[in-house]
């Protein structure tokens, strides 16, 4: 089968189109003919940083995590899927898990689910990593109907899913963005937009919560922005972060009694730990999507397997808006 291999890591490294052996599904695996995959920030980090990241596969590396496609064969002990099923998942691109920049993947049955019928393959491929991340964070924060929730980065990959899910769960949703395009998308997706370049944390917290703070702050920006999340959260509130690779003074979080939830959705893949949770989350997401309550936003540019380097560059540039998808 055709696959794109990365012979060495680095920001200028090239993907090489290569013929490799088509995988066969082992026990608990499903062979999927891939129709599309998507590019996530972690994919670009692996490509650029390589051996400096403990989650990078050895070279030559077959990258790519998300996929959507059609079941072509099933291994032993698989009853959830049958040949011909359309599926989506996040199942590769890590050590011992060959990636999705190829024609086929032999994926763990617990890292995938039936694709929403009302989405195209391209749309479905955009969802697994960011949607699982968004769902897990809100679930761990104990989201409830009627709560006030702030999503930092609501036009981004995880953020635009998190604010839609928060709406679905009955919350009153607010979200930050840094420009007119971003705030327009946030409003379109059902949240009250906040331009963080024009409104200070103290100001919008007072404006929308009478200064009490938000029940949950979902921070998909992370890093130094986590201090803003601590400031925006109510006493004994919940803060969810997807980017916490830094040293941080937790004094404010301590004196406000905040609970901090770090979401790293690759744990089941990296450690073969509770992978069935991802199947269950994706199955629930399928129901939500088919009910018309969640939709992915895709970048306007279209890319195919031969354009993978351009797709990675598009995501890294920050010029696009919406998920970058690669079609087979």
C-alpha positions in Angstrom: 0.0 0.0 0.0 1.0 3.6 -0.4 2.2 5.4 2.7 4.0 8.6 3.6 7.1 8.0 5.7 9.3 10.5 7.6 12.9 9.4 7.3 14.2 11.9 9.9 12.7 14.5 12.2 12.9 18.3 11.9 10.8 21.2 10.9 12.2 20.9 7.3 11.9 17.2 7.1 10.2 15.7 4.1 7.5 13.0 3.8 8.4 10.3 1.2 5.7 8.4 -0.7 6.6 4.8 -0.3 5.2 1.3 -0.9 4.9 -0.7 2.3 3.2 -3.9 3.2 -0.6 -3.7 3.7 -1.3 -4.5 7.4 -3.5 -7.5 8.4 -5.8 -7.1 11.4 -4.7 -9.0 14.4 -6.8 -10.0 17.4 -8.9 -7.0 18.6 -8.1 -5.1 15.4 -10.0 -3.8 12.4 -8.6 -3.1 9.0 -9.8 0.2 7.7 -9.4 1.6 4.2 -8.7 5.3 5.0 -10.6 7.9 3.2 -9.3 10.9 5.1 -7.1 11.9 8.1 -6.5 15.2 9.9 -3.6 17.1 11.2 -3.4 18.0 14.9 -0.9 20.2 16.8 0.6 17.1 18.4 1.3 15.7 14.9 3.3 18.9 14.0 5.1 18.7 17.4 6.2 15.1 16.7 7.4 15.9 13.2 9.4 19.0 14.4 10.8 17.8 17.7 11.2 14.1 17.1 13.3 12.3 19.7 12.9 15.2 22.1 9.3 14.0 22.6 8.8 10.7 24.4 5.7 10.0 22.3 7.6 10.0 18.9 7.8 6.7 16.9 11.2 5.6 15.6 12.1 6.6 12.1 11.2 5.9 9.4 7.9 7.0 11.0 4.4 6.7 9.8 2.6 9.6 11.4 -1.1 10.6 11.6 -3.6 9.9 14.3 -7.1 10.7 13.2 -8.9 8.8 10.4 -12.2 8.1 8.8 -12.8 5.2 6.4 -14.5 1.9 5.6 -14.0 -1.5 7.4 -12.4 -3.9 5.0 -11.5 -6.8 7.3 -11.8 -7.7 11.0 -9.6 -9.7 13.3 -10.5 -12.2 16.0 -12.6 -11.0 19.0 -14.2 -8.2 17.1 -18.0 -8.0 17.2 -18.6 -4.2 17.2 -17.9 -3.8 13.5 -18.5 -5.6 10.3 -17.1 -5.3 6.8 -18.5 -2.3 5.0 -19.0 -0.2 8.1 -18.0 3.5 7.9 -15.9 4.3 11.0 -13.8 7.1 12.6 -11.2 7.1 15.3 -7.8 8.1 16.6 -5.5 5.1 16.6 -2.0 5.7 15.2 1.1 7.9 14.8 2.7 6.8 18.1 5.3 4.2 19.1 4.0 0.7 18.2 0.9 2.3 16.5 1.5 2.9 12.8 -0.2 6.1 11.6 -2.9 7.2 9.2 -0.9 8.8 6.4 -1.5 5.7 4.4 -4.1 3.8 2.4 -4.9 1.4 5.3 -4.7 1.1 9.1 -5.1 -1.9 11.3 -6.7 -0.1 14.3 -7.6 -1.2 17.8 -11.4 -1.8 17.9 -11.5 0.3 21.1 -10.0 3.4 19.5 -12.8 3.8 16.9 -16.6 3.9 16.5 -19.2 4.0 13.8 -19.0 7.3 11.8 -21.9 9.7 12.1 -24.2 9.2 9.1 -24.7 12.9 8.6 -20.9 13.7 8.2 -18.7 13.2 5.2 -15.5 11.2 5.6 -13.6 14.5 5.5 -15.7 15.9 8.3 -15.5 12.8 10.4 -11.7 12.6 10.1 -11.4 16.1 11.6 -13.0 15.1 14.9 -11.6 12.2 17.0 -8.7 13.7 18.8 -10.2 17.1 19.5 -13.7 15.8 20.2 -12.5 13.2 22.7 -10.3 15.8 24.3 -13.2 18.3 24.6 -15.7 15.6 25.9 -13.3 14.2 28.4 -12.5 17.6 29.9 -16.1 18.7 30.3 -17.0 15.3 31.8 -14.1 15.4 34.3 -15.1 18.9 35.3 -18.6 17.6 36.1 -20.5 19.8 33.6 -24.2 20.5 34.5 -27.1 22.3 32.9 -27.3 25.9 33.9 -23.6 26.4 34.6 -21.7 29.3 33.2 -18.7 28.0 31.2 -15.8 29.9 29.7 -13.9 28.3 26.8 -10.5 29.9 26.0 -9.7 29.5 22.3 -13.2 28.8 21.1 -12.4 29.0 17.4 -9.6 26.4 17.7 -9.7 22.7 17.2 -10.5 21.6 20.7 -12.2 24.9 21.6 -14.8 24.9 18.9 -15.9 21.4 19.9 -15.9 22.1 23.6 -18.2 25.1 23.3 -20.7 23.2 21.2 -20.7 20.3 23.7 -21.1 22.7 26.6 -24.2 24.1 24.8 -25.4 20.5 24.3 -25.1 19.8 28.0 -27.2 22.9 28.8 -24.6 25.4 29.9 -24.5 29.1 29.3 -21.3 29.4 27.2 -18.8 32.2 26.7 -15.6 32.0 24.7 -12.5 34.0 23.9 -11.1 34.8 20.5 -8.5 37.2 19.2 -10.1 38.7 16.1 -13.3 39.4 14.2 -13.2 36.1 12.3 -12.7 34.1 15.5 -15.4 35.9 17.5 -17.8 35.6 14.5 -17.3 31.8 14.5 -17.7 31.6 18.2 -21.1 33.4 18.0 -22.2 31.2 15.1 -21.5 28.1 17.2 -23.7 29.3 20.0 -21.4 31.0 22.5 -21.1 34.6 23.6 -17.8 35.9 22.1 -15.2 37.7 24.1 -12.3 39.5 22.3 -9.5 38.9 24.8 -7.4 41.6 23.1 -10.1 44.2 23.9 -11.5 43.0 27.2 -9.5 42.1 30.3 -10.2 39.0 32.4 -11.4 41.1 35.3 -13.8 43.1 33.0 -15.5 40.2 31.3 -15.7 38.1 34.5 -17.5 41.0 36.2 -19.7 41.7 33.1 -20.9 38.1 32.7 -20.8 36.7 36.2 -21.1 39.8 38.4 -17.6 39.1 39.5 -18.3 35.6 40.9 -16.4 33.8 38.2 -17.3 31.0 35.8 -18.2 27.5 37.1 -15.9 25.8 34.5 -13.1 27.3 32.5 -12.0 25.1 29.6 -8.5 26.4 28.6 -7.5 25.0 25.2 -4.8 27.7 24.9 -3.0 26.7 28.1 0.6 27.7 29.0 0.8 31.2 30.5 -3.0 31.7 29.8 -3.7 29.3 32.7 -3.3 32.3 35.0 -6.2 34.0 33.2 -8.2 30.8 33.7 -7.5 30.9 37.4 -8.6 34.5 37.5 -11.8 33.8 35.6 -12.9 30.8 37.7 -15.2 31.0 40.6 -14.3 29.9 44.1 -14.0 26.1 44.3 -14.4 26.2 40.5 -13.1 23.8 37.8 -10.3 24.5 35.4 -9.6 22.2 32.4 -6.4 22.5 30.5 -5.0 20.7 27.5 -1.6 22.5 27.5 0.3 22.5 30.8 3.9 21.9 29.8 5.3 24.7 32.0 6.2 25.7 35.5 3.4 27.7 37.0 2.7 29.5 40.3 -0.4 27.8 41.7 -0.9 30.3 44.5 -4.1 31.8 43.0 -5.5 28.4 42.3 -4.8 27.4 45.9 -6.5 30.4 47.5 -9.6 30.0 45.3 -9.8 26.3 46.0 -9.7 25.4 42.3 -9.7 21.9 40.8 -7.4 21.5 37.9 -8.0 18.8 35.3 -5.2 18.1 32.8 -6.5 16.3 29.7 -4.0 14.2 27.8 -6.1 12.1 25.5 -3.2 10.1 24.1 -2.8 8.1 27.4 -5.0 5.2 26.3 -3.0 4.9 23.1 0.4 5.3 24.6 -0.1 3.0 27.6 -2.9 0.6 26.3 -4.9 1.9 29.3 -8.7 2.0 29.3 -8.9 2.2 25.5 -12.6 1.2 25.6 -13.3 4.7 27.0 -12.4 6.2 23.6 -14.8 3.9 21.9 -17.6 4.8 24.3 -16.9 8.6 23.9 -16.8 8.4 20.1 -20.0 6.4 20.1 -21.7 9.1 22.3 -20.3 11.8 20.0 -21.9 10.0 17.0 -25.3 10.3 18.7 -24.8 14.0 19.5 -23.7 14.7 15.9 -26.5 12.8 14.4 -28.9 14.8 16.6 -27.5 17.9 14.9 -25.9 19.3 18.0 -22.2 19.2 17.0 -20.4 19.9 13.7 -16.7 20.2 12.9 -15.3 23.4 11.2 -12.9 22.6 8.4 -10.2 24.8 6.9 -11.1 26.1 3.5 -8.0 24.6 1.9 -8.2 21.0 0.7 -5.2 18.7 0.8 -4.5 15.2 -0.4 -1.8 12.7 0.6 0.8 14.2 -1.7 0.1 17.6 -0.1 0.8 16.5 3.4 3.8 18.8 4.0 1.6 21.7 2.9 -1.1 20.6 5.3 1.3 20.5 8.2 2.6 23.9 7.2 -0.9 25.3 7.0 -1.7 24.2 10.6 1.6 25.5 11.9 1.2 28.9 10.2 -1.9 29.8 12.2 -3.4 31.4 9.1 -6.2 28.9 8.7 -9.3 28.5 10.8 -10.8 25.0 11.3 -9.3 21.6 11.1 -6.8 20.7 8.4 -7.8 17.5 6.7 -5.9 15.2 4.3 -7.9 13.2 1.8 -6.7 9.9 0.3 
